[in-house]
Amino acid sequence: MLDTRCWILVVQYNKIIMFRFNFILVLSLFLSTVSYAEEGMVIKLPEPKEKGKVSLEETIKRRRSERTLSEKALTIDQISQLLWACQGITDGSRGFRSAPSAGATFPLEVYILSPDGLFHYLPQTHSLRRLKDKDLREELSRACYGQGFVKDAGIDIVITADFKRTTSSYGKRGENYVYIEIGHAAENVHLQAISEGLGSVPVGAFSDDRVKKLLNLPEDLVPIYIIPVGYVE
């Protein structure tokens, strides 16, 4: 009888140990995702939703350039949705994205700056690669000639372009196509921000060289469009 009780206690103890182990493992994975992991790591974003609570028509009506943005942190789900709207894959079999691209040349590369650092968006896997673990929003604000809402926003989305990806097929006319594509992608972000209960503002006044240096962009990439996104105060 005593041996049976001891055996039961051992089994129960092992179950408790396994439960604690699994709990700690799940918690660790969750925290690593929220904190965006270590520099150089790739973080898989949550799957974007395809149906929202706000109609397209309402987002168009409510969109405004909001310059009184709060530093309140955005959730990983909101960031996921904004990036998917900007350049996410919407046709996995053909690789088509959320914004039209001339000849499917896809010249755009998207970066975000947040309190957790600098990240590069990877559309093919809907992931973020962490490039720096330093908050660069204040420095980006200075590169934008002191526009304070760049520093205040929860995140800053920087859309850059490699013009050669498109001009190699369309010649000089391809430069126009790249600018058109950036407009498509940016408007998607502005409308998605409304759907997420957020505000955004387009920024075109900045020093190309300072932004390029701050983000340590490859030679072929040119910063074109910056979108601070956050809660409206």
Backbone bond lengths (Angstrom), bond angles and torsions (degrees), N, CA, C in turn:
res aa  C-N    CA-C-N  psi(-1)  N-CA   C-N-CA  omega(-1)  CA-C   N-CA-C  phi
1 M - - - 1.467 - - 1.522 110.89 -
2 L 1.319 115.42 -41.71 1.465 121.11 179.36 1.519 110.66 -65.51
3 D 1.349 116.82 -40.03 1.462 120.64 179.93 1.525 111.23 -63.57
4 T 1.352 115.48 -37.90 1.473 119.92 179.40 1.515 110.86 -64.92
5 R 1.338 115.81 -43.15 1.469 119.56 178.42 1.526 111.34 -62.86
6 C 1.306 116.25 -41.69 1.479 120.77 179.08 1.520 110.20 -62.16
7 W 1.347 115.20 -41.30 1.467 119.19 -179.63 1.529 110.43 -64.06
8 I 1.330 116.69 -41.96 1.471 121.36 178.47 1.523 110.83 -61.99
9 L 1.344 116.34 -43.29 1.461 120.34 179.50 1.518 111.61 -62.98
10 V 1.343 116.95 -39.10 1.465 121.47 179.35 1.522 109.84 -64.00
11 V 1.342 117.16 -44.58 1.460 121.44 179.56 1.522 110.79 -61.60
12 Q 1.344 116.36 -45.59 1.465 120.43 179.62 1.520 111.25 -63.07
13 Y 1.320 117.05 -39.88 1.470 121.75 179.22 1.530 110.13 -62.85
14 N 1.347 115.52 -43.65 1.469 119.13 -179.87 1.525 111.33 -63.64
15 K 1.357 115.29 -37.72 1.464 118.74 177.78 1.524 111.22 -63.28
16 I 1.326 116.91 -40.82 1.464 121.15 178.95 1.524 110.72 -63.63
17 I 1.335 115.74 -43.17 1.469 120.62 179.41 1.530 110.29 -61.55
18 M 1.347 117.28 -45.64 1.459 120.99 -179.52 1.528 111.36 -64.90
19 F 1.343 116.50 -39.13 1.468 119.92 178.39 1.519 110.35 -62.09
20 R 1.322 116.66 -44.77 1.463 120.36 -179.88 1.520 110.84 -64.54
21 F 1.340 115.89 -40.05 1.463 120.00 179.97 1.527 110.57 -62.71
22 N 1.360 115.75 -47.71 1.464 119.92 -179.72 1.517 111.58 -64.23
23 F 1.325 117.53 -38.55 1.461 121.84 178.83 1.519 110.65 -62.71
24 I 1.332 116.11 -46.67 1.470 120.64 179.93 1.519 110.87 -63.81
25 L 1.352 116.75 -38.93 1.462 120.71 179.34 1.523 110.86 -63.50
26 V 1.346 116.97 -47.92 1.467 120.91 179.32 1.521 110.73 -62.48
27 L 1.337 116.59 -43.39 1.464 120.76 179.63 1.517 111.06 -61.82
28 S 1.328 116.96 -40.81 1.471 121.08 -179.58 1.516 110.69 -64.07
29 L 1.351 116.04 -42.70 1.457 119.68 179.02 1.513 111.21 -64.23
30 F 1.330 116.63 -40.23 1.462 120.98 179.15 1.516 111.33 -63.49
31 L 1.325 116.43 -47.15 1.461 120.31 -178.29 1.513 111.11 -65.97
32 S 1.336 117.23 -34.92 1.463 118.95 179.66 1.513 110.71 -66.75
33 T 1.354 117.00 -33.61 1.462 120.15 177.73 1.513 110.80 -69.88
34 V 1.343 116.61 -45.25 1.459 120.47 -177.71 1.516 111.37 -63.88
35 S 1.317 117.24 -37.47 1.465 120.68 -178.02 1.522 112.21 -88.18
36 Y 1.352 116.04 5.15 1.460 122.69 176.17 1.531 114.00 66.11
37 A 1.332 117.39 17.17 1.462 121.47 175.13 1.522 112.40 61.08
38 E 1.332 116.24 -163.24 1.459 120.76 -174.31 1.526 110.35 -92.87
39 E 1.316 114.44 165.10 1.459 120.70 179.12 1.521 109.90 -56.50
40 G 1.327 116.54 134.36 1.453 121.39 179.86 1.515 114.04 89.60
41 M 1.313 117.29 -13.21 1.453 121.02 -178.44 1.527 110.63 -80.00
42 V 1.326 115.78 153.87 1.461 122.08 176.25 1.512 108.31 -103.77
43 I 1.331 116.19 128.84 1.456 122.10 -176.66 1.521 108.93 -114.04
44 K 1.318 116.97 120.39 1.462 121.68 178.04 1.521 109.27 -73.53
45 L 1.313 115.83 126.76 1.460 121.35 179.62 1.531 110.67 -83.21
46 P 1.333 117.45 154.33 1.465 120.17 175.13 1.529 110.44 -60.35
47 E 1.322 116.03 151.27 1.460 120.09 178.33 1.533 110.06 -62.84
48 P 1.327 117.75 133.78 1.476 119.75 179.88 1.521 110.83 -72.22
49 K 1.305 115.44 148.57 1.462 119.74 176.01 1.524 109.24 -85.95
50 E 1.308 116.06 150.27 1.460 121.52 -177.45 1.525 112.73 -107.16
51 K 1.318 116.56 -1.15 1.459 121.31 174.98 1.521 108.84 -135.65
52 G 1.331 116.14 127.56 1.454 120.81 179.98 1.521 111.38 -110.19
53 K 1.336 114.76 -179.30 1.466 120.40 -178.91 1.527 112.03 -92.68
54 V 1.335 116.46 -8.32 1.464 120.80 -177.94 1.531 108.40 -117.22
55 S 1.316 117.54 133.26 1.461 120.85 -178.98 1.523 111.09 -70.89
56 L 1.318 116.00 158.03 1.466 120.84 176.60 1.519 110.21 -58.01
57 E 1.322 116.04 -42.94 1.462 120.08 -178.51 1.531 111.55 -60.82
58 E 1.321 115.67 -39.19 1.464 119.22 -179.46 1.521 111.32 -69.19
59 T 1.336 117.51 -38.20 1.470 119.33 178.53 1.524 110.55 -64.49
60 I 1.334 116.75 -37.18 1.468 120.07 177.90 1.530 110.22 -64.83
61 K 1.323 115.74 -43.78 1.463 119.84 -178.54 1.522 111.93 -65.61
62 R 1.344 117.35 -38.25 1.456 121.35 -172.82 1.521 113.94 -89.00
63 R 1.333 118.61 -10.47 1.458 119.59 -176.60 1.516 112.30 -64.60
64 R 1.322 115.69 126.63 1.459 122.67 175.22 1.528 108.94 -140.21
65 S 1.321 116.26 159.20 1.468 120.38 174.03 1.520 108.07 -81.54
66 E 1.313 115.84 104.99 1.462 122.06 -175.45 1.528 110.31 -96.36
67 R 1.332 115.71 123.45 1.461 120.03 -177.93 1.529 113.49 -113.38
68 T 1.320 117.13 -0.53 1.470 120.58 176.32 1.521 107.88 -108.27
69 L 1.324 114.74 77.23 1.456 121.38 -174.33 1.526 111.23 -100.98
70 S 1.316 115.52 142.63 1.460 122.28 -178.58 1.530 110.31 -88.48
71 E 1.339 115.51 153.84 1.462 120.96 176.43 1.527 112.35 -80.44
72 K 1.340 117.32 -0.56 1.464 120.61 179.27 1.523 110.54 -51.81
73 A 1.324 115.79 131.85 1.459 120.69 -175.03 1.521 111.88 -67.63
74 L 1.315 116.13 140.74 1.450 121.69 172.73 1.530 109.25 -81.26
75 T 1.311 116.66 153.34 1.461 120.07 176.82 1.526 109.17 -80.26
76 I 1.331 115.08 160.84 1.461 119.73 177.99 1.524 110.40 -63.68
77 D 1.344 117.31 -30.55 1.469 120.68 177.86 1.519 111.05 -68.06
78 Q 1.334 117.38 -39.68 1.466 120.37 177.95 1.527 110.90 -65.48
79 I 1.317 115.79 -42.94 1.471 119.85 179.12 1.527 109.91 -63.02
80 S 1.313 116.38 -42.64 1.461 121.33 177.65 1.519 111.17 -57.42
81 Q 1.322 116.03 -45.61 1.461 120.94 -177.13 1.526 111.43 -66.71
82 L 1.326 117.33 -41.66 1.458 121.37 179.88 1.525 111.85 -63.64
83 L 1.317 116.66 -42.57 1.461 120.17 -178.76 1.523 111.22 -70.94
84 W 1.331 115.91 -37.22 1.468 118.82 176.17 1.528 110.15 -62.57
85 A 1.334 116.71 -42.42 1.461 120.17 178.68 1.523 111.12 -62.58
86 C 1.313 116.25 -33.88 1.466 121.44 -177.44 1.527 112.35 -73.34
87 Q 1.337 116.82 -51.83 1.466 120.73 -173.46 1.527 113.10 -148.69
88 G 1.328 117.30 20.85 1.455 119.78 -177.38 1.520 113.21 -69.70
89 I 1.328 115.96 156.25 1.458 121.80 176.71 1.526 109.29 -76.76
90 T 1.332 116.29 126.29 1.467 120.70 179.87 1.531 111.95 -114.80
91 D 1.314 117.12 -5.77 1.469 122.14 175.64 1.526 106.73 -141.41
92 G 1.331 114.97 95.12 1.456 119.64 -174.32 1.514 114.23 -62.70
93 S 1.326 118.13 -32.30 1.464 120.68 -176.65 1.526 112.27 -71.59
94 R 1.335 116.72 -31.11 1.467 120.59 -178.75 1.523 113.51 -113.73
95 G 1.324 116.39 -5.47 1.462 119.68 176.38 1.510 114.80 76.95
96 F 1.328 117.80 13.07 1.456 120.25 -179.73 1.530 110.26 -68.18
97 R 1.332 114.85 151.18 1.464 120.55 -174.43 1.528 111.87 -113.49
98 S 1.318 115.05 178.51 1.468 121.43 -175.04 1.525 112.66 -69.54
99 A 1.317 117.79 -20.41 1.464 121.82 178.72 1.526 109.72 -117.49
100 P 1.343 118.57 140.43 1.465 121.18 179.00 1.526 111.38 -61.19
101 S 1.336 115.55 144.30 1.459 121.01 179.03 1.516 109.16 -135.72
102 A 1.328 116.91 128.63 1.466 121.01 -178.56 1.527 110.25 -58.13
103 G 1.332 115.70 119.71 1.460 119.63 178.85 1.511 114.20 62.45
104 A 1.322 116.74 18.05 1.475 121.43 -177.18 1.531 110.85 51.63
105 T 1.339 115.24 42.57 1.469 120.02 179.63 1.523 112.12 -85.70
106 F 1.328 118.01 -18.95 1.463 124.50 174.01 1.545 113.26 45.40
107 P 1.322 117.16 69.00 1.471 120.38 -177.37 1.531 114.55 -80.64
108 L 1.336 118.03 -7.43 1.469 120.27 -170.94 1.530 112.49 -89.07
109 E 1.334 114.77 143.09 1.461 123.19 170.67 1.524 106.46 -128.50
110 V 1.324 116.18 134.94 1.457 121.30 -172.57 1.519 110.58 -116.35
111 Y 1.331 115.34 134.62 1.468 122.62 178.58 1.521 108.66 -124.19
112 I 1.325 116.38 150.61 1.459 119.19 172.50 1.525 109.41 -128.70
113 L 1.316 113.85 145.76 1.462 122.21 174.69 1.521 107.32 -115.71
114 S 1.313 116.56 129.36 1.461 121.74 -179.01 1.527 108.27 -140.24
115 P 1.337 117.69 175.79 1.470 118.74 176.32 1.526 112.69 -58.90
116 D 1.352 116.73 -20.86 1.461 120.63 -178.31 1.518 113.31 -90.26
117 G 1.340 117.86 -3.75 1.455 118.92 176.49 1.513 113.99 132.43
118 L 1.335 114.47 -158.65 1.465 123.50 -178.78 1.526 108.53 -110.43
119 F 1.355 115.70 133.54 1.455 120.81 -176.89 1.520 110.89 -134.03
120 H 1.328 114.89 150.14 1.464 122.31 176.08 1.528 107.71 -111.71
121 Y 1.334 116.77 127.93 1.454 120.86 -179.26 1.521 110.69 -81.76
122 L 1.333 116.28 133.63 1.464 123.30 179.55 1.532 108.22 -113.85
123 P 1.330 117.86 96.61 1.470 120.60 -174.17 1.525 113.67 -60.92
124 Q 1.331 117.73 -37.03 1.460 120.65 -174.12 1.527 112.52 -59.28
125 T 1.315 116.51 -32.36 1.466 120.57 -179.86 1.520 112.18 -115.95
126 H 1.309 117.41 5.22 1.466 123.49 -175.97 1.534 109.03 47.26
127 S 1.318 114.10 60.11 1.463 121.23 -175.27 1.517 110.12 -135.39
128 L 1.333 115.04 167.47 1.460 122.31 173.59 1.520 109.44 -118.57
129 R 1.327 115.00 135.14 1.463 119.30 171.14 1.523 108.07 -103.93
130 R 1.321 115.98 122.95 1.462 119.51 -178.90 1.529 109.36 -79.34
131 L 1.329 115.83 123.33 1.457 121.64 -178.27 1.522 112.57 -100.07
132 K 1.335 116.39 -37.63 1.465 121.38 177.94 1.522 108.77 -142.21
133 D 1.320 115.78 147.23 1.462 119.13 179.50 1.525 112.10 -100.89
134 K 1.322 116.99 18.39 1.457 122.12 -179.73 1.517 110.47 -106.42
135 D 1.327 116.91 140.59 1.458 122.12 175.00 1.524 109.08 -72.76
136 L 1.326 116.52 113.02 1.474 121.81 -175.07 1.523 112.98 -105.92
137 R 1.333 117.38 9.48 1.467 119.26 -174.94 1.519 112.82 -63.23
138 E 1.318 117.91 -38.35 1.462 119.69 179.55 1.526 110.85 -66.35
139 E 1.323 116.88 -40.34 1.458 120.50 177.74 1.532 110.55 -66.68
140 L 1.332 116.12 -36.75 1.460 118.73 177.11 1.523 109.78 -65.78
141 S 1.330 116.76 -37.95 1.463 120.99 177.59 1.525 110.64 -59.34
142 R 1.328 117.05 -42.27 1.470 120.00 178.19 1.523 111.03 -65.08
143 A 1.344 116.88 -36.93 1.465 120.89 177.43 1.523 111.02 -68.14
144 C 1.353 115.75 -19.89 1.467 121.77 176.56 1.530 110.27 -97.04
145 Y 1.324 115.91 29.30 1.467 122.86 175.90 1.525 112.81 59.57
146 G 1.350 114.95 36.89 1.452 120.36 171.82 1.513 115.85 80.69
147 Q 1.309 118.64 16.92 1.467 120.65 177.56 1.533 108.59 -69.35
148 G 1.327 115.41 108.83 1.457 121.14 -168.99 1.509 115.00 -65.10
149 F 1.323 117.71 -30.75 1.463 119.67 -177.41 1.530 111.80 -67.34
150 V 1.320 117.47 -18.51 1.469 120.31 174.65 1.524 109.53 -66.00
151 K 1.305 116.37 -39.07 1.470 121.96 178.43 1.518 111.02 -75.30
152 D 1.333 117.33 -35.61 1.463 121.63 -173.27 1.527 113.57 -78.01
153 A 1.320 117.52 -28.15 1.465 121.07 -173.47 1.525 111.64 -62.03
154 G 1.336 115.37 151.39 1.460 119.96 177.65 1.514 112.17 -59.10
155 I 1.330 116.44 -42.94 1.465 121.73 173.69 1.520 109.07 -141.53
156 D 1.326 115.16 159.33 1.457 122.33 170.66 1.522 107.53 -120.87
157 I 1.318 115.92 125.37 1.466 121.23 175.67 1.521 108.17 -98.60
158 V 1.322 116.61 126.31 1.467 121.75 179.60 1.527 108.00 -114.42
159 I 1.324 115.53 118.00 1.461 120.56 178.88 1.525 108.39 -98.41
160 T 1.317 115.50 123.52 1.459 121.51 179.91 1.527 108.91 -118.52
161 A 1.328 115.90 166.41 1.465 119.28 -177.51 1.516 111.80 -141.62
162 D 1.319 114.77 143.15 1.462 122.60 169.20 1.528 106.07 -105.91
163 F 1.321 116.73 97.63 1.462 121.91 -172.66 1.528 112.33 -62.45
164 K 1.316 116.78 -29.41 1.466 119.84 -175.79 1.526 112.51 -65.11
165 R 1.319 116.83 -26.23 1.467 119.13 178.81 1.530 110.83 -61.05
166 T 1.326 116.00 -31.52 1.463 120.11 -178.20 1.521 111.70 -99.65
167 T 1.326 117.92 -40.31 1.477 119.67 -178.65 1.532 111.76 -68.20
168 S 1.314 117.67 -21.97 1.466 119.57 177.37 1.528 111.12 -64.85
169 S 1.331 116.33 -22.89 1.469 120.68 177.89 1.528 112.42 -101.36
170 Y 1.333 117.14 -30.88 1.462 120.48 -171.77 1.524 114.46 -119.92
171 G 1.308 117.25 5.89 1.451 119.58 -179.86 1.520 111.59 66.65
172 K 1.311 116.70 -157.70 1.465 121.08 -176.84 1.523 111.88 -59.58
173 R 1.333 117.26 -30.65 1.458 120.51 178.55 1.532 111.56 -59.06
174 G 1.318 115.38 -25.58 1.456 120.51 179.72 1.517 113.47 -62.49
175 E 1.324 117.69 -24.23 1.463 119.99 177.30 1.528 109.96 -60.97
176 N 1.334 116.48 -41.18 1.468 120.22 177.16 1.519 111.01 -61.09
177 Y 1.330 116.13 -40.29 1.454 120.33 -178.17 1.524 111.63 -64.10
178 V 1.330 115.94 -34.69 1.470 120.06 178.98 1.524 109.99 -65.74
179 Y 1.330 116.55 -45.42 1.463 119.61 179.54 1.530 110.88 -63.57
180 I 1.328 116.55 -38.76 1.465 120.11 176.94 1.523 110.08 -61.31
181 E 1.314 116.95 -43.26 1.465 121.49 -179.03 1.532 111.72 -63.78
182 I 1.314 116.13 -39.34 1.468 119.55 177.91 1.525 110.10 -62.66
183 G 1.329 117.23 -38.48 1.452 120.22 176.75 1.513 112.14 -62.18
184 H 1.340 116.68 -41.72 1.469 120.24 176.71 1.533 110.55 -58.95
185 A 1.329 115.63 -50.59 1.465 120.69 -175.89 1.521 111.46 -63.52
186 A 1.325 116.55 -41.47 1.456 120.71 -178.08 1.524 111.46 -66.08
187 E 1.323 117.03 -42.97 1.466 119.34 179.30 1.533 110.74 -62.62
188 N 1.315 116.69 -37.43 1.470 119.39 175.35 1.524 110.73 -56.75
189 V 1.324 116.52 -43.08 1.466 120.86 -179.79 1.523 110.62 -63.91
190 H 1.320 116.69 -46.36 1.466 120.24 -178.32 1.531 111.37 -60.48
191 L 1.327 117.24 -41.23 1.464 120.43 -179.33 1.528 111.08 -73.52
192 Q 1.332 116.39 -37.92 1.465 119.42 177.91 1.519 110.87 -65.50
193 A 1.321 117.05 -34.62 1.463 120.69 177.46 1.526 110.46 -59.10
194 I 1.325 116.84 -44.00 1.468 120.41 178.02 1.523 110.13 -60.55
195 S 1.323 116.27 -43.94 1.460 120.65 -179.78 1.524 112.05 -61.20
196 E 1.343 116.55 -28.37 1.464 121.59 -179.11 1.522 112.89 -91.87
197 G 1.338 116.58 6.73 1.458 119.76 -179.41 1.516 113.11 76.27
198 L 1.319 117.15 26.41 1.460 123.14 -175.84 1.524 110.46 -119.70
199 G 1.332 115.42 171.28 1.443 121.81 174.17 1.522 109.82 -120.91
200 S 1.320 116.15 161.83 1.464 120.91 179.92 1.522 109.53 -150.60
201 V 1.318 115.14 166.10 1.460 119.90 179.19 1.530 108.73 -149.98
202 P 1.335 118.32 134.95 1.466 120.28 176.88 1.524 111.06 -78.70
203 V 1.307 116.28 138.82 1.466 121.86 178.67 1.526 108.96 -127.65
204 G 1.328 115.01 122.54 1.461 120.20 176.33 1.515 112.81 -119.94
205 A 1.347 116.30 -10.76 1.463 120.80 -179.04 1.521 109.93 -90.70
206 F 1.304 116.13 99.43 1.465 121.46 177.18 1.526 109.26 -160.41
207 S 1.310 114.88 163.03 1.461 121.01 176.65 1.525 108.97 -84.12
208 D 1.315 116.66 114.77 1.467 120.18 179.77 1.520 111.31 -55.12
209 D 1.326 115.27 -45.75 1.462 119.62 -175.92 1.520 111.93 -64.58
210 R 1.333 116.79 -41.57 1.468 119.70 -178.38 1.517 111.78 -69.10
211 V 1.330 116.98 -39.09 1.468 120.00 177.70 1.526 110.09 -67.46
212 K 1.305 116.14 -42.50 1.462 120.70 179.94 1.535 110.53 -61.23
213 K 1.321 116.23 -41.75 1.461 120.56 179.15 1.527 111.03 -69.29
214 L 1.330 117.07 -41.97 1.461 121.18 -178.45 1.525 110.95 -61.48
215 L 1.320 116.77 -41.55 1.461 121.14 -178.76 1.524 112.23 -86.47
216 N 1.328 116.29 -6.52 1.468 121.43 -178.22 1.527 110.27 54.70
217 L 1.341 114.78 50.18 1.454 120.12 -176.19 1.527 111.47 -72.49
218 P 1.330 116.90 147.74 1.471 119.76 172.66 1.523 110.53 -60.11
219 E 1.301 116.48 158.55 1.457 122.51 -174.29 1.529 112.31 -55.01
220 D 1.333 117.28 -38.45 1.456 120.85 -173.85 1.530 114.15 -78.84
221 L 1.319 118.14 -11.33 1.463 120.34 -176.71 1.525 111.74 -93.79
222 V 1.326 115.23 135.73 1.463 122.21 179.65 1.536 108.35 -120.46
223 P 1.334 118.23 127.19 1.475 119.21 175.86 1.526 109.92 -72.98
224 I 1.340 115.89 132.12 1.459 120.26 -174.72 1.522 112.33 -119.75
225 Y 1.317 117.33 -39.06 1.468 120.47 -166.60 1.528 108.25 -146.61
226 I 1.331 117.01 131.58 1.466 122.10 177.91 1.527 108.73 -119.54
227 I 1.329 116.14 134.78 1.467 120.84 -179.92 1.519 110.35 -127.52
228 P 1.329 118.51 100.24 1.457 120.33 169.80 1.535 109.18 -69.97
229 V 1.326 116.80 134.75 1.468 122.13 -178.90 1.531 108.81 -132.14
230 G 1.320 116.71 136.03 1.445 119.42 177.75 1.517 112.28 -175.22
231 Y 1.315 115.37 -177.22 1.463 120.59 175.06 1.524 109.19 -74.03
232 V 1.312 116.08 139.96 1.462 121.22 -179.02 1.523 109.17 -85.25
233 E 1.331 116.26 129.60 1.462 120.73 179.83 1.520 110.83 -80.39
